[in-house]
Amino acid sequence: MDYSASLLMTLPELVLGVGAIALMLVAAWGGQASTRAVSWTAVAILAGAGIALMGPASSGGEAFYGLYRADAFAAFSKVLIYIAAAVAIIMAPRFFARTTGDDLRPEYPVLILLSVAGMGMMVSAGDLLTLYVGLELQSLAAYVLASFMRRDTRSAEAGLKYFVLGALASGILLYGISLVYGFSGSTMFDQIAAAYGAGAGHSLGLTFGLVFVFAGLAFKISAVPFHMWTPDVYEGAPTPVTAFFASAPKVAAMAMAVRVAVEAMGPATDQWRQIVIFAALASIILGAVAAIGQSNIKRLLAYSSINNVGFVLVGLAAGTEAGVASVLFYLTVYVAMTLGSFLIVLQMRDADGQPVETIASLSGLSQTRPALALALATFMFSLAGIPPLLGFFAKLAVFNAAIAAGLFPLAVVGFVASVIGAYYYLRIVKVMYFDDPAPAFERNDSIVEGGLIAVAAVFVSPAGWILLAPLGALALTAARSLF
């Protein structure tokens, strides 16, 4: 084996790993004073990892005897992950500086980098054990991030709940991996696919392994019925961490699930499709109905993420190139909508500068902060899938893929259920534009945060139409690399 070629294919993860270790040493010796330098260096490292994708890391094929896949699908997913992680790092300093409790420490960007390195291994895995190692690296960093504000009881509770339920999900996934290995004789995706092709319809062990593997993956993407941790963790974690959880790990886990479904268990599509269809419909319906009674904006966005995961799973259920392409396209639009929404949640501070998270505090926002209200309305309409915003085209893509694969009833039920979800998105718009003004939020003069909100809003607006064709072509090219 050519180890130099394999190392070149894994260059993004090497950049992230070496960078994280170097910054950890800087944080250890530099202390609190090094936070700003470490944060911006971490953003630069993420940019460097993105640049490292140009070349063998996005088209090299298999590395380390097939344990790692360097293809267009992984590269597309990693770009989304790096963007989301960079935004989560950029938005953190101001939040921690203005929030009573713990200050932002230099370990925060280091943990983000380590988590992103794990995500890179997840989306490029060609073996179940490579997948699991990447998943655990991502998860262990995430547990610490959830409870990063040590003096805040909600943050500590979020970290504990995430850890306990995450450990349970890891156990379920490992049990599924052990069953798949036991009955297929390998943990390599191509050999597992051969085993399913030869006896998937006859081996009860392989079927049970498939069920447990998908159950473990469902927790990571917070799909129903493994969604129970999401609202509590999203509400309790610091807002920049919540924005990170709602974007980067979602992309990584969904990309990982797609690769396992298509590459490792492709011959058993009829079996895993039943699980995916159930999870998709349950997530869409529960995410829509449970959000209606929420009064906390972060909990509402948590149920919104569950709802959106359901729509992404509709694309996966198709099991075709068009289905995988629709998943990637939806994830791209979803990341922009979610990060934009959480950037606006960061702006929600009372006159004393303390965070406010109630939906009622948005009352009359159009009169006190018209630009902020317009941006949030854009994100809400897009999340609801209302044309001509990009959120509509994302939903249209997954429904078209499902119909082309013969899943017409799934598309119809998903479309009807999306109308339920539109209610709570429109309720926020109604509160901002038609209710009497609540006390005005504190003015935020951060050019960086304002610029990021503007970029996300323009991207999901009709101005983003110019990117529809190139983005769709890139997503299709990435999807084809799996087949």
Secondary structure, 3 states (H helix, E strand, C coil): CCHHHHHHHCHHHHHHHHHHHHHHHHHHHHHHHHHHHHHHHHHHHHHHHHHHCCCHHHHCEEECCCCEEECHHHHHHHHHHHHHHHHHHHCHHHHHHHCCCCCCCCHHHHHHHHHHHHHHHHHHECEHHHHHHHHHHHHHHHHHHHCCCCCCHHHHHHHHHHHHHHHHHHHHHHHHHHHHHHHHCCCEHHHHHHHHHHHCCCCHHHHHHHHHHHHHHHHHCCCCCCCCCHHHHHHHCCHHHHHHHHHHHHHHHHHHHHHHHHHHCHHHHHHHHHHHHHHHHHHHHHHHHHHCCCCEHHHHHHHHHHHHHHHHHHHHHHCCHHHHHHHHHHHHHHHHHHHHHHHHHHHCECCCCCECCEHHHHCCHHHHCHHHHHHHHHHHHHHHCCCCCHHHHHHHHHHHHHHHCCCHHHHHHHHHHHHHHHHHHHHHHHHHHHCCCCCCCCCCCCHHHHHHHHHHHHHHCHHHHHHHHHHHHHHHHHHHCCC
